[in-house]
């Protein structure tokens, strides 16, 4: 299990801090399936295409392209938009950063 921490500054200036755990990583060769436990339980498929990295959350009918795994700012913006949920989008982005040294793409 890989633990990570998240934070978000809301429009009213208040800060929110929470933690999460990457509970399971399944390597399918062409992509990874990652299970994240935090305020929600999230299943994320992460892969690489000719356009770069992508994340797909089939349980939410959502997906988007990503920057590098460590780019929390860009990835958060993209994930928050497609999920229409600040906490879940930020959680996935922080989990991806924590997985930077684990997930390997050719």
PATOR-426388 format. One record per residue (C-alpha): x, y, z; chain; residue number from 0. Coordinates in steps of 0.02 Angstrom, whole numbers, plus 32768, in hexadecimal, padded with zeros to 4 digits. Layout:
BEGIN
((X,Y,Z),"A",NUM);
...
//
This chain:
BEGIN
((8000,8000,8000),"A",0);
((803A,80AE,7FD5),"A",1);
((7FFD,813F,803F),"A",2);
((7FEE,81F2,8003),"A",3);
((7FA8,8298,803F),"A",4);
((7F3B,8318,7FE7),"A",5);
((7F0C,83CD,8005),"A",6);
((7E9C,844A,7FB1),"A",7);
((7E7D,8504,7FCC),"A",8);
((7DC6,852D,7FAF),"A",9);
((7D89,85D2,7F64),"A",10);
((7D5C,8613,8012),"A",11);
((7E12,85FD,8049),"A",12);
((7DF5,8566,80B7),"A",13);
((7E6C,84D4,80A6),"A",14);
((7E3C,841D,80A3),"A",15);
((7EBB,8393,80C6),"A",16);
((7E9E,82D7,80B6),"A",17);
((7F00,8238,8097),"A",18);
((7EEC,81A2,8029),"A",19);
((7F36,80F8,8003),"A",20);
((7F5C,80A0,7F61),"A",21);
((7F15,7FF8,7F94),"A",22);
((7F3C,7F91,7EF9),"A",23);
((7F99,7FA0,7E54),"A",24);
((7F7B,7F25,7DC7),"A",25);
((7FF4,7F29,7D34),"A",26);
((7F9F,7EF1,7C93),"A",27);
((8039,7F13,7C2A),"A",28);
((7FE4,7F96,7BBE),"A",29);
((7F97,7FF5,7C52),"A",30);
((7F83,7FF2,7D0E),"A",31);
((7EE8,7FE3,7D79),"A",32);
((7EFB,803F,7E1D),"A",33);
((7E86,8039,7EB3),"A",34);
((7E87,80D3,7F21),"A",35);
((7E38,80DF,7FCD),"A",36);
((7E18,818D,8011),"A",37);
((7D78,81ED,802C),"A",38);
((7D38,8185,7F9B),"A",39);
((7D6C,80DE,7F53),"A",40);
((7DB1,80FD,7EA6),"A",41);
((7DE5,8085,7E1B),"A",42);
((7E57,80D9,7D9C),"A",43);
((7E9B,8090,7CFA),"A",44);
((7F3E,80E4,7CCA),"A",45);
((7F91,80CC,7C22),"A",46);
((7FF5,811A,7B97),"A",47);
((7FBA,8147,7AE9),"A",48);
((8008,81A3,7A57),"A",49);
((7FCB,8243,7AAC),"A",50);
((801F,821B,7B53),"A",51);
((7FDD,81D8,7BF7),"A",52);
((7F24,81C8,7C1E),"A",53);
((7EB5,819C,7CB0),"A",54);
((7E0B,814A,7CA2),"A",55);
((7D8F,8135,7D31),"A",56);
((7D0D,80BF,7CE7),"A",57);
((7C9F,80C3,7D82),"A",58);
((7C88,817E,7D64),"A",59);
((7C82,8175,7CA4),"A",60);
((7D15,81ED,7CA3),"A",61);
((7DC2,81F7,7C58),"A",62);
((7E46,8274,7C24),"A",63);
((7EF8,828B,7BEB),"A",64);
((7F7D,82AA,7C6E),"A",65);
((8023,8302,7C79),"A",66);
((80B0,82A6,7CD1),"A",67);
((807A,8244,7D6A),"A",68);
((80CE,82C3,7DDD),"A",69);
((8071,835A,7D95),"A",70);
((7FEC,836F,7E1B),"A",71);
((7FB3,841B,7DDE),"A",72);
((7F8C,83EB,7D29),"A",73);
((7F49,833F,7D53),"A",74);
((7EDA,8385,7DDD),"A",75);
((7E90,8405,7D67),"A",76);
((7E69,8383,7CE3),"A",77);
((7E25,8300,7D5C),"A",78);
((7DBB,837C,7DBE),"A",79);
((7D6B,83B6,7D1C),"A",80);
((7D3F,8309,7CDA),"A",81);
((7D06,82C6,7D83),"A",82);
((7CAE,8367,7DB3),"A",83);
((7CEE,8344,7E62),"A",84);
((7D7E,83A4,7EB3),"A",85);
((7DA8,8325,7F3B),"A",86);
((7DA9,828C,7EC9),"A",87);
((7E0B,82E6,7E40),"A",88);
((7E8E,8325,7EB9),"A",89);
((7E97,827A,7F0D),"A",90);
((7EBC,8221,7E69),"A",91);
((7F40,82A4,7E3A),"A",92);
((7F98,8290,7EE2),"A",93);
((7F91,81D2,7ED4),"A",94);
((7FE0,81DB,7E27),"A",95);
((8070,8242,7E6C),"A",96);
((808A,81C1,7EF4),"A",97);
((8090,813B,7E6C),"A",98);
((8111,8194,7E01),"A",99);
((819E,811C,7E2F),"A",100);
((812F,8082,7E25),"A",101);
((80D3,8091,7D7F),"A",102);
((8144,8075,7CE8),"A",103);
((810F,809E,7C36),"A",104);
((8178,806E,7B9F),"A",105);
//
